[in-house]
């Protein structure tokens, strides 16, 4: 039997005992009332010739015309009856033997006990029953191990009253619903922040998606943009998307941290994102350790923003001299240079930028532009339309070099 079942059975027993106490008290009070009525109607006949007078219903005053028998003083002209010695010439009346020729009245005969004594006896019995009920309830409370739903009878258990049969008591299951088994709460652990995997830089560019262009047989050009993402980059992406073209964006790590949404859009719309150092230093002048930091910090920023690992790096100003090349090789990046420089940052003209780009357009060409100035974005729609008219596919660096044996630390200016 479970603890809950034991507690429910104790609640039922306590309810039954309370019902019995109440019923007994009600019966006793009814008996007391009947005795009082009987004594009031037969008080005059209670004293017979030769018998000892019964006390009146009131313990203090004698009934009119009766002989008072008290423990303190005898009535005038009466024979005193004491518990110690009989008066000379008198007949002793004791609790053990009746007086000769008299009718004995004892506590066992009906109508012989004073109502006050009967009331006191009933009150004592009722108090004993109440004490027993309280003891049982306290014992049930102790056995429950502190379960308030069982111990607190006045809150959970309805009072029984006279006239209610024991089998009509409320079931224990309804009296103590909180005794039911409580399943432990399972607290799920808080989810941890996702961490992006850090994969080594690929030595081979990833294969293009299914149906991609094979630049070993098709006319392909890689359009590239440096130093972003910036406020002009979304416009460049809009133009590429509208004309079904792709490009490669060589980004600065600090710019990615400022514009992570734009970095994600580059990847999501099919273009490629690559490393252009953290803050654009001239790598040949900063030492190998700092070169590695510039590359890895930018790579990590790209991974945080986009979830992808870049496959290429481009050194600022195209300077990969000194220890920069060896450091780049240790990090694992091939070097993407160019063979067409629009000099948009210098000529500051959309028309000049477009003319220089078209002049160097050849199969396998890599065209350098910047998306931190407005000139290349302004002329980009016309440039793309012209190159499409010439039969060129505008692809990413990785698509352009697909099938080539690309190595870390090695510079590539075209396919």
C-alpha positions in Angstrom: 0.0 0.0 0.0 1.4 3.4 -1.0 1.8 6.3 1.4 -1.0 8.1 -0.4 -3.4 5.2 0.2 -2.5 5.0 3.9 -3.1 8.8 4.3 -6.5 8.5 2.5 -7.5 5.6 4.8 -6.5 7.6 7.9 -8.6 10.6 6.7 -11.7 8.2 6.3 -11.2 6.9 9.8 -10.9 10.4 11.3 -14.1 11.4 9.5 -15.9 8.3 10.9 -14.7 9.0 14.5 -15.8 12.6 14.2 -19.3 11.5 13.1 -19.5 9.0 16.0 -18.5 11.7 18.5 -21.2 14.1 17.2 -23.9 11.4 17.2 -23.0 10.3 20.7 -23.1 13.9 22.0 -26.5 14.5 20.3 -28.0 11.3 21.8 -26.7 12.2 25.3 -28.2 15.7 25.1 -31.5 14.2 24.1 -31.4 11.8 27.0 -30.6 14.6 29.4 -33.6 16.6 28.1 -35.9 13.7 28.6 -34.7 13.1 32.2 -35.3 16.8 33.1 -38.8 16.7 31.7 -39.6 13.5 33.6 -38.3 14.9 36.9 -40.2 18.1 36.5 -43.6 16.3 36.1 -43.0 13.7 38.9 -41.1 15.9 41.4 -43.9 15.9 44.0 -44.2 12.1 44.0 -40.4 11.6 44.3 -40.7 11.6 48.2 -42.6 8.7 49.7 -43.5 7.9 53.4 -40.6 6.2 55.0 -38.2 7.1 52.2 -35.4 9.5 52.1 -36.3 12.7 50.2 -34.6 13.1 46.8 -32.9 16.4 46.0 -34.8 18.8 43.8 -33.6 19.5 40.3 -31.9 22.5 41.8 -29.0 21.5 44.0 -29.1 24.6 46.1 -32.7 25.1 47.3 -35.0 22.3 48.7 -38.4 21.7 47.3 -41.3 23.3 49.2 -42.8 20.9 51.8 -39.9 18.4 51.6 -37.4 17.4 54.2 -33.9 18.7 53.2 -31.0 16.3 53.7 -27.6 17.9 53.5 -24.1 17.0 54.6 -23.8 20.1 56.8 -26.8 20.5 59.1 -29.9 18.4 60.0 -33.3 19.8 59.4 -35.2 20.9 62.6 -37.0 18.0 64.1 -35.4 15.6 61.8 -33.0 12.8 62.4 -29.5 13.6 61.1 -28.0 11.0 58.8 -24.2 11.1 58.5 -21.6 8.9 57.0 -19.8 8.4 60.3 -22.2 7.2 63.0 -25.9 6.8 63.3 -27.8 9.0 65.8 -29.0 7.2 69.0 -32.4 5.7 68.4 -32.4 6.5 64.8 -32.2 4.3 61.8 -28.9 4.7 59.8 -29.2 5.2 56.1 -26.1 4.4 54.2 -25.1 3.9 50.6 -24.8 0.1 51.3 -28.0 -0.8 53.1 -31.5 0.7 53.0 -33.4 1.8 56.1 -35.8 -0.7 57.6 -39.3 -0.4 56.2 -38.2 2.1 53.6 -37.8 1.9 50.0 -34.1 2.2 48.9 -33.4 4.8 46.4 -30.0 4.3 44.7 -28.1 5.7 41.8 -29.1 2.7 39.7 -32.9 3.2 40.0 -34.5 5.2 37.2 -35.2 8.8 38.1 -33.0 8.7 41.2 -29.8 10.5 39.8 -29.8 14.3 40.0 -29.9 16.0 36.5 -26.8 17.9 37.4 -24.8 14.7 38.0 -26.1 13.2 34.8 -25.2 16.3 32.9 -21.7 16.3 34.4 -21.2 12.7 33.5 -22.3 13.3 29.9 -20.1 16.4 29.6 -17.1 14.4 30.9 -17.8 11.6 28.4 -18.2 14.1 25.5 -14.9 15.7 26.5 -13.2 12.3 26.5 -14.6 11.5 23.0 -13.4 14.9 21.7 -9.9 14.3 23.2 -9.8 10.9 21.5 -10.7 12.4 18.2 -8.1 15.1 18.5 -5.4 12.5 19.4 -6.3 10.4 16.3 -6.2 13.5 14.1 -2.8 14.5 15.5 -1.5 11.0 15.0 -2.7 11.0 11.4 -1.0 14.3 10.8 2.3 13.1 12.2 2.2 10.0 10.1 1.6 12.0 6.9 5.1 13.5 7.1 3.9 17.0 7.2 1.4 16.8 4.3 -0.8 19.8 4.9 -3.6 18.5 2.7 -4.1 15.5 5.2 -3.3 17.2 8.5 -5.5 20.2 8.1 -8.9 18.4 8.6 -10.9 21.6 9.0 -9.9 22.8 5.5 -10.2 19.6 3.5 -12.8 17.5 5.4 -16.5 18.5 5.7 -18.1 18.2 9.1 -20.4 15.2 9.8 -23.7 16.0 11.5 -26.4 14.0 13.2 -28.6 12.1 10.8 -25.9 11.4 8.2 -25.1 7.8 7.8 -21.4 6.7 8.0 -21.6 5.3 4.5 -22.6 8.8 3.2 -19.2 10.3 4.2 -17.3 12.1 1.5 -14.6 9.7 0.1 -11.1 10.3 1.1 -10.1 10.8 -2.6 -12.2 13.9 -2.6 -11.2 15.1 0.8 -7.5 15.0 0.1 -6.9 15.4 -3.7 -3.4 16.8 -3.1 -2.2 13.4 -1.8 -2.2 12.3 -5.5 1.2 11.4 -6.9 3.1 14.5 -8.0 5.5 14.0 -10.9 8.8 15.7 -10.5 9.3 18.8 -12.7 11.8 18.3 -15.4 13.7 21.4 -16.1 15.3 21.4 -19.6 18.8 22.9 -19.7 19.1 26.3 -21.2 20.3 26.1 -24.8 23.9 27.2 -25.3 24.9 29.8 -27.8 25.7 28.1 -31.2 29.4 28.1 -32.1 30.4 28.2 -35.7 32.9 25.5 -36.8 36.4 26.8 -37.6 37.5 24.8 -40.6 40.9 25.2 -42.2 41.1 27.3 -45.4 40.5 25.2 -48.5 43.5 24.7 -50.8 41.1 23.9 -53.6 38.2 26.2 -54.4 34.8 24.6 -53.8 33.0 23.1 -56.8 30.2 25.2 -58.2 26.6 24.2 -57.7 25.0 21.7 -60.1 24.6 23.2 -63.5 27.4 25.7 -62.8 29.6 27.1 -65.6 32.7 25.2 -66.6 35.2 28.0 -67.2 37.7 25.7 -68.8 35.5 25.7 -71.9 33.2 28.8 -71.4 34.1 32.5 -71.5 34.2 33.5 -67.8 35.2 36.7 -66.1 35.5 37.3 -62.3 34.2 40.7 -61.1 35.8 41.6 -57.7 35.1 44.3 -55.2 37.5 45.3 -52.4 37.3 47.0 -48.9 33.6 46.5 -48.1 31.0 45.8 -47.1 29.8 49.4 -47.1 26.7 51.4 -47.8 27.2 50.9 -51.5 27.4 47.1 -51.3 23.6 46.4 -51.2 23.2 48.3 -54.4 25.9 46.2 -56.1 24.1 43.1 -54.8 20.8 44.3 -56.2 22.4 44.8 -59.7 24.0 41.4 -59.6 20.8 39.7 -58.6 18.7 41.5 -61.2 21.1 40.5 -64.0 21.9 36.9 -62.9 25.6 37.7 -62.3 28.0 36.8 -59.5 31.0 38.5 -58.0 33.6 38.0 -55.3 33.8 40.5 -52.4 37.2 40.8 -50.6 36.1 42.2 -47.3 37.8 43.9 -44.2 37.1 42.1 -40.9 36.2 45.4 -39.1 33.7 46.2 -41.9 32.1 42.7 -41.6 31.6 43.3 -37.9 29.8 46.6 -38.7 27.7 45.1 -41.5 27.1 41.4 -40.8 23.7 41.4 -42.5 25.3 42.5 -45.8 28.0 39.9 -45.4 25.3 37.2 -45.1 23.5 38.5 -48.1 26.7 38.2 -50.2 26.7 34.5 -49.4 23.0 33.9 -49.6 22.7 35.4 -53.1 25.4 33.2 -54.6 28.4 35.5 -54.7 31.6 34.7 -52.8 33.2 36.4 -49.7 36.9 36.4 -49.1 39.6 37.9 -46.9 41.2 41.4 -47.4 42.7 41.7 -43.9 41.3 43.3 -40.8 42.0 47.0 -41.3 43.9 47.2 -44.7 47.6 47.4 -43.7 50.5 46.9 -46.1 51.4 43.3 -45.2 55.1 43.5 -46.3 55.7 46.0 -43.5 54.1 44.5 -40.4 55.8 41.2 -39.9 54.7 37.6 -40.3 52.9 37.3 -36.9 50.8 40.3 -37.5 50.0 39.1 -41.1 48.7 35.9 -39.7 46.6 37.8 -37.1 45.2 40.0 -39.9 44.1 37.0 -41.9 42.8 34.8 -39.1 40.8 37.6 -37.4 39.1 38.5 -40.6 38.4 34.8 -41.4 36.8 34.4 -37.9 34.6 37.5 -38.4 33.4 36.1 -41.7 32.6 32.8 -40.1 30.6 34.4 -37.3 28.6 36.5 -39.8 28.0 34.0 -42.5 28.8 30.5 -41.2 31.2 29.9 -44.1 35.0 29.7 -44.3 36.5 31.9 -47.0 38.8 30.2 -49.6 40.8 33.2 -50.9 42.7 36.2 -49.6 43.8 39.4 -51.4 46.6 41.6 -49.9 45.9 45.3 -49.7 47.7 47.1 -52.6 48.5 43.7 -54.0 51.6 43.7 -51.7 52.5 40.1 -50.7 56.3 40.7 -50.3 58.6 40.0 -47.5 57.3 37.5 -44.9 53.7 38.1 -45.9 53.6 35.3 -48.5 55.0 32.7 -46.1 52.6 33.7 -43.4 49.7 33.5 -45.9 50.8 30.1 -46.9 50.8 28.9 -43.3 47.3 30.2 -42.8 46.4 28.2 -45.9 45.2 30.9 -48.4 45.9 31.2 -52.1 46.4 34.8 -53.2 43.9 36.3 -55.6 45.4 39.3 -57.5 44.0 40.7 -60.8 44.9 41.5 -64.3 42.5 44.4 -64.9 42.6 47.4 -62.6 39.9 50.0 -63.1 41.6 52.5 -60.8 38.1 53.6 -59.7 39.5 54.9 -56.4 41.8 57.2 -58.4 39.9 58.4 -61.5 36.6 58.9 -59.5 34.5 58.6 -62.7 31.9 55.9 -63.5 32.5 56.3 -67.2 36.2 55.9 -66.9 35.8 52.9 -64.6 33.5 51.2 -67.2 35.9 52.0 -70.1 38.9 50.5 -68.3 36.9 47.4 -67.3 35.7 46.7 -70.9 39.2 47.3 -72.3 40.7 44.5 -70.2 37.8 42.0 -70.6 39.3 38.7 -71.8 38.4 35.1 -71.0 39.7 34.2 -67.5 40.1 37.9 -66.5 39.9 39.1 -62.9 38.6 42.7 -62.8 39.4 44.9 -59.7 36.9 47.4 -58.4 35.8 48.9 -55.0 32.4 49.0 -53.4 33.4 51.7 -50.9 33.1 54.4 -53.7 30.0 55.2 -55.8 31.6 55.0 -59.2 31.7 51.2 -59.8 28.2 50.7 -58.5 26.9 53.5 -60.8 28.3 52.0 -64.0 27.8 48.3 -63.0 24.5 47.7 -64.7 25.9 48.9 -68.1 29.1 46.9 -67.6 27.2 43.7 -66.9 24.9 44.2 -69.9 27.9 44.8 -72.2 29.8 41.7 -71.0 26.7 39.5 -71.4 26.4 40.8 -74.9 29.9 39.7 -75.5 29.1 36.2 -74.3 30.8 36.3 -70.9 29.7 34.4 -67.8 30.3 36.5 -64.7 31.4 34.1 -62.0 33.1 33.9 -58.6 36.8 33.4 -58.0 36.3 29.8 -57.0 34.2 29.1 -60.1 36.7 30.8 -62.3 39.6 28.7 -61.0 37.8 25.4 -60.8 39.9 22.6 -62.2 43.1 24.5 -61.6 45.7 23.2 -59.0 45.5 26.1 -56.6 48.1 26.3 -53.8 48.3 28.3 -50.6 50.7 31.3 -50.8 50.7 31.3 -54.6 49.4 34.4 -56.4 46.8 34.1 -59.2 46.1 37.1 -61.6 43.8 35.2 -64.0 42.7 31.8 -64.9 
